[in-house]
Amino acid sequence: MEGCFRLGHGRPPRLSPGLREGLPRPARAERARWPAGTHSNAFTPGPRLWGWPLFAQKGYAIFFPNPRGSGGYGEKFRAANVRDWGVKDYEDLMAGVDALVERAVADPERLSVNGWSYGGFMTSTIVTKTDRFKSAIVGAAVTNLASFTGTADIPEFARSYFASWPWEDPKVYVERSALFHAGSVKTPSLVVHGDKDERVPVSQGWEFYNALKAIGVPTDLLILPRQPHGIREPKLLRTCHERFLRWTETHTRGK
């Protein structure tokens, strides 16, 4: 697996011995926004949801992985998550984090994870499988594939990956939905959603938030008014930057 990596304080994304000063650092992992999404080393001017420079300025190491299922690596690699969301790509993400920990770049006691859309799906899935992350931000996530199929503006999307409707193969929909595994979550998780999201309806966020609240996991729900599947209004982008940084600092560093 490949990916992109950024060390805080303006240091270049290399892992050479000369960069050991100040390491290991708190680290954040973020999955791309759709199942075949890919991170690349490129500059695109424009507003960004996550405000990565804010975290870099605070000294975080930031990991942008391209696990199995990502585009750009051939047909077989891209098809690796067909009927398998949250399994092989989860293994790849954990292997990437393990590599950063082994290289003393990431502090295993100060890890956080977040994502939006499919990245949100992966974040919700990750916290049901491991408690290694001290904080999580679950953005615009599909947390219940069955109810997503019945409420989204793309009802055939999940079927295109799972080759079945929920009523034809309910087992695979349940196995790949974080909601049905929420009882194992221990990671403090901020759930974020736009209230006008037709692609991944806001009910997906409410379902996961209510489950976490019911089992006593530290959680909060940030509903962004008037926002579709991506955040459009500058003042709400700023709200997200502030809340994301505060949530991560509180639960990852105890600040």
Phi and psi in degrees as GROMACS dihedral restraints (atoms count N, CA, C in turn):
[ dihedral_restraints ]
;  ai    aj    ak    al  type     phi  dphi    fc
    3     4     5     6     1  -111.6    20    10
    4     5     6     7     1   174.6    20    10
    6     7     8     9     1   179.8    20    10
    7     8     9    10     1  -175.2    20    10
    9    10    11    12     1  -115.7    20    10
   10    11    12    13     1   157.1    20    10
   12    13    14    15     1  -147.0    20    10
   13    14    15    16     1   142.7    20    10
   15    16    17    18     1  -138.5    20    10
   16    17    18    19     1   126.2    20    10
   18    19    20    21     1   -91.1    20    10
   19    20    21    22     1   148.1    20    10
   21    22    23    24     1   -71.1    20    10
   22    23    24    25     1   176.3    20    10
   24    25    26    27     1    60.6    20    10
   25    26    27    28     1    28.5    20    10
   27    28    29    30     1    75.5    20    10
   28    29    30    31     1     7.8    20    10
   30    31    32    33     1   -73.8    20    10
   31    32    33    34     1   147.9    20    10
   33    34    35    36     1   -69.5    20    10
   34    35    36    37     1   154.0    20    10
   36    37    38    39     1   -79.1    20    10
   37    38    39    40     1    63.9    20    10
   39    40    41    42     1  -119.2    20    10
   40    41    42    43     1   160.8    20    10
   42    43    44    45     1  -116.6    20    10
   43    44    45    46     1    36.7    20    10
   45    46    47    48     1   -79.4    20    10
   46    47    48    49     1   157.8    20    10
   48    49    50    51     1   -55.9    20    10
   49    50    51    52     1   -27.7    20    10
   51    52    53    54     1   -68.2    20    10
   52    53    54    55     1    -9.1    20    10
   54    55    56    57     1  -103.4    20    10
   55    56    57    58     1    14.6    20    10
   57    58    59    60     1   -73.3    20    10
   58    59    60    61     1   -18.2    20    10
   60    61    62    63     1   -60.0    20    10
   61    62    63    64     1   128.9    20    10
   63    64    65    66     1    81.3    20    10
   64    65    66    67     1     7.8    20    10
   66    67    68    69     1  -104.2    20    10
   67    68    69    70     1   157.7    20    10
   69    70    71    72     1   -75.5    20    10
   70    71    72    73     1   159.7    20    10
   72    73    74    75     1  -117.3    20    10
   73    74    75    76     1   162.3    20    10
   75    76    77    78     1   -61.8    20    10
   76    77    78    79     1   145.8    20    10
   78    79    80    81     1  -134.9    20    10
   79    80    81    82     1   150.6    20    10
   81    82    83    84     1  -125.6    20    10
   82    83    84    85     1   139.4    20    10
   84    85    86    87     1  -116.9    20    10
   85    86    87    88     1   140.2    20    10
   87    88    89    90     1  -141.5    20    10
   88    89    90    91     1   124.8    20    10
   90    91    92    93     1   -88.3    20    10
   91    92    93    94     1   148.8    20    10
   93    94    95    96     1   -62.4    20    10
   94    95    96    97     1   166.5    20    10
   96    97    98    99     1   -83.8    20    10
   97    98    99   100     1    -6.6    20    10
   99   100   101   102     1  -144.0    20    10
  100   101   102   103     1   163.4    20    10
  102   103   104   105     1   -54.5    20    10
  103   104   105   106     1   -33.2    20    10
  105   106   107   108     1  -103.9    20    10
  106   107   108   109     1    13.8    20    10
  108   109   110   111     1   -66.2    20    10
  109   110   111   112     1   149.6    20    10
  111   112   113   114     1  -134.8    20    10
  112   113   114   115     1   136.2    20    10
  114   115   116   117     1   -87.1    20    10
  115   116   117   118     1   142.1    20    10
  117   118   119   120     1  -140.4    20    10
  118   119   120   121     1   160.2    20    10
  120   121   122   123     1   -84.6    20    10
  121   122   123   124     1    82.2    20    10
  123   124   125   126     1  -142.8    20    10
  124   125   126   127     1   160.4    20    10
  126   127   128   129     1  -113.3    20    10
  127   128   129   130     1   124.1    20    10
  129   130   131   132     1  -126.2    20    10
  130   131   132   133     1   112.8    20    10
  132   133   134   135     1   -68.5    20    10
  133   134   135   136     1   140.4    20    10
  135   136   137   138     1   144.6    20    10
  136   137   138   139     1   166.8    20    10
  138   139   140   141     1   -68.5    20    10
  139   140   141   142     1   146.2    20    10
  141   142   143   144     1  -127.0    20    10
  142   143   144   145     1   138.3    20    10
  144   145   146   147     1   -62.3    20    10
  145   146   147   148     1   -42.7    20    10
  147   148   149   150     1   -86.8    20    10
  148   149   150   151     1   -16.1    20    10
  150   151   152   153     1    59.1    20    10
  151   152   153   154     1    48.6    20    10
  153   154   155   156     1   -55.0    20    10
  154   155   156   157     1   -35.9    20    10
  156   157   158   159     1   -58.5    20    10
  157   158   159   160     1   -31.0    20    10
  159   160   161   162     1   -62.2    20    10
  160   161   162   163     1   -42.2    20    10
  162   163   164   165     1   -72.9    20    10
  163   164   165   166     1   -36.7    20    10
  165   166   167   168     1   -63.0    20    10
  166   167   168   169     1   -39.8    20    10
  168   169   170   171     1   -64.3    20    10
  169   170   171   172     1   -26.9    20    10
  171   172   173   174     1   -85.8    20    10
  172   173   174   175     1     0.0    20    10
  174   175   176   177     1    95.3    20    10
  175   176   177   178     1    10.1    20    10
  177   178   179   180     1   -76.3    20    10
  178   179   180   181     1   142.8    20    10
  180   181   182   183     1   -88.8    20    10
  181   182   183   184     1   133.6    20    10
  183   184   185   186     1  -119.9    20    10
  184   185   186   187     1   128.3    20    10
  186   187   188   189     1  -115.4    20    10
  187   188   189   190     1   125.1    20    10
  189   190   191   192     1  -117.6    20    10
  190   191   192   193     1    90.4    20    10
  192   193   194   195     1   -84.2    20    10
  193   194   195   196     1   154.9    20    10
  195   196   197   198     1  -119.8    20    10
  196   197   198   199     1    79.6    20    10
  198   199   200   201     1   -76.8    20    10
  199   200   201   202     1   176.7    20    10
  201   202   203   204     1   -53.5    20    10
  202   203   204   205     1   136.9    20    10
  204   205   206   207     1   106.4    20    10
  205   206   207   208     1   -18.4    20    10
  207   208   209   210     1   -72.8    20    10
  208   209   210   211     1   151.7    20    10
  210   211   212   213     1   -80.4    20    10
  211   212   213   214     1   167.8    20    10
  213   214   215   216     1    91.6    20    10
  214   215   216   217     1    -0.6    20    10
  216   217   218   219     1  -122.8    20    10
  217   218   219   220     1    17.1    20    10
  219   220   221   222     1   101.1    20    10
  220   221   222   223     1   162.3    20    10
  222   223   224   225     1   -62.4    20    10
  223   224   225   226     1   -43.8    20    10
  225   226   227   228     1   -63.6    20    10
  226   227   228   229     1   -43.2    20    10
  228   229   230   231     1   -64.3    20    10
  229   230   231   232     1   -43.8    20    10
  231   232   233   234     1   -65.7    20    10
  232   233   234   235     1   -35.5    20    10
  234   235   236   237     1   -81.7    20    10
  235   236   237   238     1     1.7    20    10
  237   238   239   240     1   -65.9    20    10
  238   239   240   241     1   -20.6    20    10
  240   241   242   243     1  -104.4    20    10
  241   242   243   244     1    14.6    20    10
  243   244   245   246     1   -66.4    20    10
  244   245   246   247     1   125.7    20    10
  246   247   248   249     1    57.8    20    10
  247   248   249   250     1    23.6    20    10
  249   250   251   252     1  -147.4    20    10
  250   251   252   253     1    29.2    20    10
  252   253   254   255     1   -53.2    20    10
  253   254   255   256     1   135.6    20    10
  255   256   257   258     1    77.4    20    10
  256   257   258   259     1    16.0    20    10
  258   259   260   261     1  -117.5    20    10
  259   260   261   262     1   -76.8    20    10
  261   262   263   264     1   -64.1    20    10
  262   263   264   265     1   -39.3    20    10
  264   265   266   267     1   -67.5    20    10
  265   266   267   268     1   -34.1    20    10
  267   268   269   270     1   -61.8    20    10
  268   269   270   271     1   -45.4    20    10
  270   271   272   273     1   -59.3    20    10
  271   272   273   274     1   -41.1    20    10
  273   274   275   276     1   -67.3    20    10
  274   275   276   277     1   -41.9    20    10
  276   277   278   279     1   -61.3    20    10
  277   278   279   280     1   -44.0    20    10
  279   280   281   282     1   -66.6    20    10
  280   281   282   283     1   -35.6    20    10
  282   283   284   285     1   -64.4    20    10
  283   284   285   286     1   -38.1    20    10
  285   286   287   288     1   -65.5    20    10
  286   287   288   289     1   -43.2    20    10
  288   289   290   291     1   -64.4    20    10
  289   290   291   292     1   -42.2    20    10
  291   292   293   294     1   -57.4    20    10
  292   293   294   295     1   -41.1    20    10
  294   295   296   297     1   -64.2    20    10
  295   296   297   298     1   -39.2    20    10
  297   298   299   300     1   -69.1    20    10
  298   299   300   301     1   -36.8    20    10
  300   301   302   303     1   -67.2    20    10
  301   302   303   304     1   -44.3    20    10
  303   304   305   306     1   -61.6    20    10
  304   305   306   307     1   -31.2    20    10
  306   307   308   309     1   -87.2    20    10
  307   308   309   310     1     8.6    20    10
  309   310   311   312     1    59.0    20    10
  310   311   312   313     1    29.4    20    10
  312   313   314   315     1   -91.5    20    10
  313   314   315   316     1   -43.3    20    10
  315   316   317   318     1  -105.7    20    10
  316   317   318   319     1   136.3    20    10
  318   319   320   321     1   -82.8    20    10
  319   320   321   322     1   116.2    20    10
  321   322   323   324     1   -62.9    20    10
  322   323   324   325     1   -16.1    20    10
  324   325   326   327     1   -93.9    20    10
  325   326   327   328     1     0.6    20    10
  327   328   329   330     1  -139.1    20    10
  328   329   330   331     1    56.0    20    10
  330   331   332   333     1  -102.9    20    10
  331   332   333   334     1   143.1    20    10
  333   334   335   336     1  -135.7    20    10
  334   335   336   337     1   159.5    20    10
  336   337   338   339     1  -140.5    20    10
  337   338   339   340     1   146.0    20    10
  339   340   341   342     1  -158.7    20    10
  340   341   342   343     1   165.7    20    10
  342   343   344   345     1  -177.4    20    10
  343   344   345   346     1   163.1    20    10
  345   346   347   348     1  -125.8    20    10
  346   347   348   349     1   140.3    20    10
  348   349   350   351     1    63.5    20    10
  349   350   351   352     1  -117.2    20    10
  351   352   353   354     1   -64.5    20    10
  352   353   354   355     1   -32.4    20    10
  354   355   356   357     1   -62.1    20    10
  355   356   357   358     1   -34.5    20    10
  357   358   359   360     1   -68.2    20    10
  358   359   360   361     1   -40.9    20    10
  360   361   362   363     1   -56.5    20    10
  361   362   363   364     1   -46.6    20    10
  363   364   365   366     1   -64.7    20    10
  364   365   366   367     1   -38.9    20    10
  366   367   368   369     1   -63.1    20    10
  367   368   369   370     1   -45.4    20    10
  369   370   371   372     1   -63.3    20    10
  370   371   372   373     1   -35.0    20    10
  372   373   374   375     1   -70.2    20    10
  373   374   375   376     1   -43.5    20    10
  375   376   377   378     1   -58.3    20    10
  376   377   378   379     1   -44.3    20    10
  378   379   380   381     1   -71.8    20    10
  379   380   381   382     1   -13.7    20    10
  381   382   383   384     1   -84.3    20    10
  382   383   384   385     1   -14.0    20    10
  384   385   386   387     1  -106.2    20    10
  385   386   387   388     1   -22.3    20    10
  387   388   389   390     1  -151.4    20    10
  388   389   390   391     1   152.3    20    10
  390   391   392   393     1  -113.3    20    10
  391   392   393   394     1    22.7    20    10
  393   394   395   396     1   -69.9    20    10
  394   395   396   397     1   -23.3    20    10
  396   397   398   399     1   -89.6    20    10
  397   398   399   400     1   134.3    20    10
  399   400   401   402     1   -83.1    20    10
  400   401   402   403     1   -19.1    20    10
  402   403   404   405     1  -151.7    20    10
  403   404   405   406     1   157.1    20    10
  405   406   407   408     1  -145.1    20    10
  406   407   408   409     1   147.6    20    10
  408   409   410   411     1  -125.5    20    10
  409   410   411   412     1   116.5    20    10
  411   412   413   414     1  -103.7    20    10
  412   413   414   415     1   100.3    20    10
  414   415   416   417     1  -104.0    20    10
  415   416   417   418     1   126.3    20    10
  417   418   419   420     1    44.8    20    10
  418   419   420   421     1    47.1    20    10
  420   421   422   423     1   -92.2    20    10
  421   422   423   424     1   142.9    20    10
  423   424   425   426     1   -79.4    20    10
  424   425   426   427     1   112.8    20    10
  426   427   428   429     1  -112.2    20    10
  427   428   429   430     1   -11.9    20    10
  429   430   431   432     1  -140.9    20    10
  430   431   432   433     1    98.8    20    10
  432   433   434   435     1   -62.7    20    10
  433   434   435   436     1   -30.2    20    10
  435   436   437   438     1   -69.8    20    10
  436   437   438   439     1   -50.9    20    10
  438   439   440   441     1   -70.4    20    10
  439   440   441   442     1   -29.5    20    10
  441   442   443   444     1   -59.6    20    10
  442   443   444   445     1   -45.4    20    10
  444   445   446   447     1   -60.2    20    10
  445   446   447   448     1   -34.4    20    10
  447   448   449   450     1   -85.9    20    10
  448   449   450   451     1    -7.2    20    10
  450   451   452   453     1  -127.3    20    10
  451   452   453   454     1   -16.0    20    10
  453   454   455   456     1   -77.5    20    10
  454   455   456   457     1   163.1    20    10
  456   457   458   459     1   -81.6    20    10
  457   458   459   460     1    -0.4    20    10
  459   460   461   462     1  -127.9    20    10
  460   461   462   463     1    66.8    20    10
  462   463   464   465     1   -59.6    20    10
  463   464   465   466     1   -21.7    20    10
  465   466   467   468     1   -92.3    20    10
  466   467   468   469     1     2.3    20    10
  468   469   470   471     1   -63.8    20    10
  469   470   471   472     1   -51.2    20    10
  471   472   473   474     1   -61.7    20    10
  472   473   474   475     1   -38.8    20    10
  474   475   476   477     1   -60.4    20    10
  475   476   477   478     1   -34.0    20    10
  477   478   479   480     1   -66.0    20    10
  478   479   480   481     1   -23.0    20    10
  480   481   482   483     1   -97.3    20    10
  481   482   483   484     1   -35.9    20    10
  483   484   485   486     1  -100.2    20    10
  484   485   486   487     1    -1.3    20    10
  486   487   488   489     1    56.0    20    10
  487   488   489   490     1    29.2    20    10
  489   490   491   492     1  -166.4    20    10
  490   491   492   493     1   159.4    20    10
  492   493   494   495     1   -87.5    20    10
  493   494   495   496     1   161.6    20    10
  495   496   497   498     1   -56.7    20    10
  496   497   498   499     1   -34.8    20    10
  498   499   500   501     1   -78.3    20    10
  499   500   501   502     1   -14.6    20    10
  501   502   503   504     1   -88.5    20    10
  502   503   504   505     1   -32.5    20    10
  504   505   506   507     1  -144.7    20    10
  505   506   507   508     1    68.8    20    10
  507   508   509   510     1   -62.0    20    10
  508   509   510   511     1   -26.6    20    10
  510   511   512   513     1   -61.7    20    10
  511   512   513   514     1   -46.0    20    10
  513   514   515   516     1   -68.4    20    10
  514   515   516   517     1   -32.1    20    10
  516   517   518   519     1   -69.2    20    10
  517   518   519   520     1   -38.9    20    10
  519   520   521   522     1   -70.3    20    10
  520   521   522   523     1   -44.5    20    10
  522   523   524   525     1   -61.4    20    10
  523   524   525   526     1   -31.4    20    10
  525   526   527   528     1   -99.2    20    10
  526   527   528   529     1    11.3    20    10
  528   529   530   531     1  -110.8    20    10
  529   530   531   532     1   122.1    20    10
  531   532   533   534     1   -60.5    20    10
  532   533   534   535     1   -32.2    20    10
  534   535   536   537     1   -53.0    20    10
  535   536   537   538     1   -41.2    20    10
  537   538   539   540     1   -79.5    20    10
  538   539   540   541     1    -1.0    20    10
  540   541   542   543     1  -123.4    20    10
  541   542   543   544     1    14.2    20    10
  543   544   545   546     1   -62.7    20    10
  544   545   546   547     1   -22.7    20    10
  546   547   548   549     1   -62.3    20    10
  547   548   549   550     1   -17.9    20    10
  549   550   551   552     1   -95.5    20    10
  550   551   552   553     1    -0.6    20    10
  552   553   554   555     1   -75.7    20    10
  553   554   555   556     1   134.8    20    10
  555   556   557   558     1  -125.0    20    10
  556   557   558   559     1   -16.0    20    10
  558   559   560   561     1   -75.3    20    10
  559   560   561   562     1   127.4    20    10
  561   562   563   564     1   -56.6    20    10
  562   563   564   565     1   124.5    20    10
  564   565   566   567     1  -130.7    20    10
  565   566   567   568     1   122.2    20    10
  567   568   569   570     1   -90.8    20    10
  568   569   570   571     1   123.6    20    10
  570   571   572   573     1  -102.0    20    10
  571   572   573   574     1   129.2    20    10
  573   574   575   576     1  -128.9    20    10
  574   575   576   577     1   137.1    20    10
  576   577   578   579     1  -157.3    20    10
  577   578   579   580     1   146.4    20    10
  579   580   581   582     1   -83.8    20    10
  580   581   582   583     1   137.0    20    10
  582   583   584   585     1   -78.1    20    10
  583   584   585   586     1    -6.7    20    10
  585   586   587   588     1  -112.5    20    10
  586   587   588   589     1    23.3    20    10
  588   589   590   591     1   -75.6    20    10
  589   590   591   592     1   113.3    20    10
  591   592   593   594     1   -94.1    20    10
  592   593   594   595     1   -21.4    20    10
  594   595   596   597     1   -72.3    20    10
  595   596   597   598     1   -51.1    20    10
  597   598   599   600     1  -125.2    20    10
  598   599   600   601     1    94.4    20    10
  600   601   602   603     1   -56.4    20    10
  601   602   603   604     1   149.9    20    10
  603   604   605   606     1   -59.8    20    10
  604   605   606   607     1   -21.4    20    10
  606   607   608   609     1   -59.3    20    10
  607   608   609   610     1   -27.8    20    10
  609   610   611   612     1   -62.7    20    10
  610   611   612   613     1   -40.6    20    10
  612   613   614   615     1   -67.6    20    10
  613   614   615   616     1   -43.8    20    10
  615   616   617   618     1   -60.3    20    10
  616   617   618   619     1   -40.7    20    10
  618   619   620   621     1   -60.5    20    10
  619   620   621   622     1   -46.7    20    10
  621   622   623   624     1   -71.3    20    10
  622   623   624   625     1   -41.7    20    10
  624   625   626   627     1   -59.6    20    10
  625   626   627   628     1   -47.0    20    10
  627   628   629   630     1   -64.2    20    10
  628   629   630   631     1   -34.9    20    10
  630   631   632   633     1   -65.8    20    10
  631   632   633   634     1   -46.3    20    10
  633   634   635   636     1   -63.3    20    10
  634   635   636   637     1   -40.5    20    10
  636   637   638   639     1   -63.3    20    10
  637   638   639   640     1   -39.4    20    10
  639   640   641   642     1   -65.5    20    10
  640   641   642   643     1   -33.4    20    10
  642   643   644   645     1   -94.2    20    10
  643   644   645   646     1     0.5    20    10
  645   646   647   648     1    86.3    20    10
  646   647   648   649     1    16.7    20    10
  648   649   650   651     1   -77.9    20    10
  649   650   651   652     1   135.7    20    10
  651   652   653   654     1   -56.0    20    10
  652   653   654   655     1   121.5    20    10
  654   655   656   657     1  -152.7    20    10
  655   656   657   658     1   163.5    20    10
  657   658   659   660     1  -152.3    20    10
  658   659   660   661     1   158.5    20    10
  660   661   662   663     1  -123.9    20    10
  661   662   663   664     1   119.5    20    10
  663   664   665   666     1  -108.4    20    10
  664   665   666   667     1   106.2    20    10
  666   667   668   669     1   -98.7    20    10
  667   668   669   670     1   124.2    20    10
  669   670   671   672     1  -100.1    20    10
  670   671   672   673     1   112.2    20    10
  672   673   674   675     1   -64.9    20    10
  673   674   675   676     1   141.7    20    10
  675   676   677   678     1    71.3    20    10
  676   677   678   679     1     1.9    20    10
  678   679   680   681     1   -94.6    20    10
  679   680   681   682     1   135.3    20    10
  681   682   683   684     1   -82.3    20    10
  682   683   684   685     1  -143.9    20    10
  684   685   686   687     1   -73.6    20    10
  685   686   687   688     1   -17.5    20    10
  687   688   689   690     1  -125.9    20    10
  688   689   690   691     1   150.9    20    10
  690   691   692   693     1   -81.1    20    10
  691   692   693   694     1   127.8    20    10
  693   694   695   696     1  -106.9    20    10
  694   695   696   697     1   -32.8    20    10
  696   697   698   699     1   -87.7    20    10
  697   698   699   700     1   127.8    20    10
  699   700   701   702     1   -54.6    20    10
  700   701   702   703     1   -40.0    20    10
  702   703   704   705     1   -67.3    20    10
  703   704   705   706     1   -30.3    20    10
  705   706   707   708     1   -79.7    20    10
  706   707   708   709     1   -29.9    20    10
  708   709   710   711     1   -60.9    20    10
  709   710   711   712     1   -42.2    20    10
  711   712   713   714     1   -64.6    20    10
  712   713   714   715     1   -40.5    20    10
  714   715   716   717     1   -57.8    20    10
  715   716   717   718     1   -44.0    20    10
  717   718   719   720     1   -62.8    20    10
  718   719   720   721     1   -45.4    20    10
  720   721   722   723     1   -56.9    20    10
  721   722   723   724     1   -45.5    20    10
  723   724   725   726     1   -66.9    20    10
  724   725   726   727     1   -45.8    20    10
  726   727   728   729     1   -68.5    20    10
  727   728   729   730     1   -39.9    20    10
  729   730   731   732     1   -64.0    20    10
  730   731   732   733     1   -44.4    20    10
  732   733   734   735     1   -65.2    20    10
  733   734   735   736     1   -43.1    20    10
  735   736   737   738     1   -63.8    20    10
  736   737   738   739     1   -44.6    20    10
  738   739   740   741     1   -62.1    20    10
  739   740   741   742     1   -45.4    20    10
  741   742   743   744     1   -66.8    20    10
  742   743   744   745     1   -45.8    20    10
  744   745   746   747     1   -62.5    20    10
  745   746   747   748     1   -40.8    20    10
  747   748   749   750     1   -63.5    20    10
  748   749   750   751     1   -46.8    20    10
  750   751   752   753     1   -94.3    20    10
  751   752   753   754     1   -22.2    20    10
  753   754   755   756     1   -91.7    20    10
  754   755   756   757     1   -38.3    20    10
  756   757   758   759     1  -113.9    20    10
  757   758   759   760     1    -7.0    20    10
  759   760   761   762     1    71.7    20    10
  760   761   762   763     1    27.9    20    10
